[in-house]
Amino acid sequence: MKSVSEGVSDGVQAQFEQALRDLIGKLDIGGISLAGMTQAATHRSYCAEHPGVSSNERLEFLGDSILGLVVGKYIFQTFTSFEEGELTKLRASVVSSQNLSKVARSIGLGGILLLGRGEEASGGREKNSILSDSLEAVMGIVYLELGFAAAERLILSLIKPEIEAHALGPGHSDYKSRLQELLAQMAMKPPVYDVDWSGPDHARVFQATVRVESGVLGSGTGSSKKLAEQRAAEDALEFLSDATGDKSDAGE
């Protein structure tokens, strides 16, 4: 198998390798090889112009499988009130090409891709399909070289905000609104949320409690303030349903 550096000046190769190192640092995947990351960044159009160089397509296949498993496991364990149809819809929206390409842009993945001249000229670095496939290839090489735990950590660090945004968007349960409506029906004051957080900037954990007057009704944690509050509201709904014997406002 040929090296992608064949026919490339030392200066260009050094810049490319530095860009890879910068991305490795940004993603906190120290220990990954430059060779592996290079293959993950190599589009088939580049290989067509450089016979013998391997593309990222096999890594993309593997990464797609790992991504589906990690996302499926996470949403199954996190959104316990979601039925099978809701879980399937949520997973599909999170792993869609459109969503993954947005994540890829956020980490600057397009800037390190190796593309053929034609693909480069046609704006390949901004194409959703190329960006999403390349992101899956990165997930694949992380799994191969660093193991499942490292791949899961990387995937969740990139995807959890997207999961939460889709899960708490239109069509899914808004526990905060439901709690406020229930409290109004019970002639109680509106809920108040207190939120604290811990952990480093790239892996913060938020802890929320919801109270009415001086009484705490529920608590919850999440990787965003919004999710922690929603979980606290869900916990409060379950508490109130147990206290009143009315299950209609608990998680569906």
N, C-alpha and C positions, 0 to 999 in steps of 0.2 A: 504494500500500500504506500502510495506516495505521500510525502509531507506537503501540507498546504503552503509551506514557505518556499517551495521550489519556484524559482523564477521571480521571487519577490526580493526587493532590496532590503538590506539589513535595517535601514531606518524605518521602513514601513512595517517590517516584521516586529521590530521593537515596540512601535506604537500599538500595534494590534495586541501583542502580548500584555502590554501595560493596561490596555483597555479591558482585557480579560481579567487581569488581577484586580482591577478596580471593581469590576462587577462581582467577582468572587468575594471581595471584602464587603461590598454592599449587601450581598445575600447571606453573609456569614456562613459560607460553606468552605472554610479553610480545610485543606487536605485534598481537595479535588485537583486533578491533574490539568495542566494547560492543554495537553493533547485531547483529553476527554471533553473539555469545554470547547475546544476548537471544533471537534466533530459536531457537537451540539449546535454550533453556530453556522455550520456549513450546509447551505441550501443546494438542492440537486442541480440548479442552474449553474452553480460554480463548478460542480463536478463534471458537467457536460463539457466545460472548457478546459478542465484539468483531469484528463483520464487517469484513473487509478486512485483518486481521492474519494473517500467515503462520505456520503451525505448523512444528514441527521435523521433520515426517515425511519430507520429501525429504532433509534432512540426515541423518536416521537411516538412510535407505536407503544413502546414500553412505558414511557411517561404518561401517555393517555390512560393506560390501565392502572398505574399507580395513583394518578390523580382521581380517577373514579372511585377507587377503593377508599382513599383518604377522605374525600368529600362525603362519600356515602356513610362512612363510619362516623364522621363528625356530626353530620346533621341528624343521624339516627339517635346518637347519644345526647345531642343538645336540644333538639326540638321534639320533646317526648309527647307532645299533644298532637303532633302532625300525623295525619293518616298517610297511608302508602301513596296515594295519589299526590298529596301535597309534597311529600319527600321527593318523589320522582320529578315533579315539576320544578322544585327548587334545585335539585342537582343538575337538571338539564340547563337551567338558566345560568347557573354558576360556571359550568364547564363549557359553555358555548364559545364558539370562535370569537364572537364579538366581545364577550366579557374577558376572555383570556388575552386578547390583543390589547385591551385597555390596561390590563395588569402588566403586560410586556412593555408597553410604552412607559409606564410609570417607573420602571427600573432601567430604562434606556437600552433595552435589548436590541432594538433595531440598529443601533449604532455599531454593533460589533459583528453583525451578520456578514458572512461571505457569500456574495451573490455573483451570478454571471453578469456580463456586461448588459445584456438585453434586459434582464430583470432589474438591474440597477437603474437603467434608463427609464423603465416604466414605473418607477416609484415603489419597487418591491419592499423597501424598508418600512413602508407604511401600510402594506397590505395586511388586512386582518388575518388571512389564512396563513401567511408566512410567519407573522409574529406569534400567533397562537401555537402553530406547529413547533416553532423553535423553542417556545417556553416549555412545552411538553417534553421536548428533547433534553432541555436542561434538567427537568425533573427526572428524566430517565437516567441520565449519566450520574446524577447525585445518588440515585438508588443503587446503581451498579457499583460505584466506587466507594460510597460512604455508608450504604445500608438503608434499610427501611426507615429507621427512626430519624435519620438525617433528612430523608426525602419528605417524610411526614411533617417534620418541623419546618422545612422550607415551604412546603405547599400551604400549610396553615398560616404561616407568617404572611404569605402573599394573598391568600384567598379568603381568610376569615372575614375581613371587612366587606368583601363582596357577598359572602354568604349572608351576613347580617343585613346588608342593605336589601338584598332580594327577599329574605325571609320576613322582614318587617315592612316590606313595601305593600302596595295594593294587592288585595286578594289573600293576604295572610292575616293571622291573628294580631290585633292591636290590643294587648292586654291593658295598657294604660288607659285607653279610652273606655274599655269595658269596666275597669275598676271605678273610674270616675262616675260613670253612669250608675253603677250599682250603689255606690255611696250616696249619690243624690237621691236614688229611690228610697234609701234607708234613712233619709234626712240627716245625713252626716256631713261633716265638712269635707272639702276637697283634700285629696292626699298630698303629702309633702314628701319629696324624695331627697335623701342625703346620699351623696356619692363620694367615695374615696378611691384612690388607686395606689398600686404598688408595682414594682418591677421596672426594668429599663425601658427607655422610650420605644424600642422596637418590639417589646413584648409586654406591654402594660396589661395589668389585670384590674378591672374596675369592680368595686364592691358597692352595691346600692341597697339601701333600706327604704321602705315606704312606711310612713306613719300617718295616723290621723289623730290630731291633737297630741296627746302624750303617749299614745299606744302604737307600738310597732306591729304592723300587719304582715310584713313579709320582707324577704331579702333575696338577693340574687347577684351573681357574678357574670362578667362577660369581658370580651376584649375591647369593648367600646362602652361609653357612658350610656348610649341609647339601649344597647342590648342588656346591660346590667339592670337598667330601670324596667325594661320589659319583663325580665325574669323576676324581678322583685314584685311587680304588679301581678304576674301569673301566680306567684307564691301567695300573695295576699288574697287573690280570688279563691284559691284552693282552701286557704284558712277560713275565709268567710263562708264558703260553701259547706265546709265541715261543721262550722259553728251553727249555721242556720238549718242545715239539712237540705239545702237547695243546691242541686248540682248543675243547674242550667247555666250558671255564669262561670263555672270552672272550665279548665282547658277542655276543648272539644276533642 
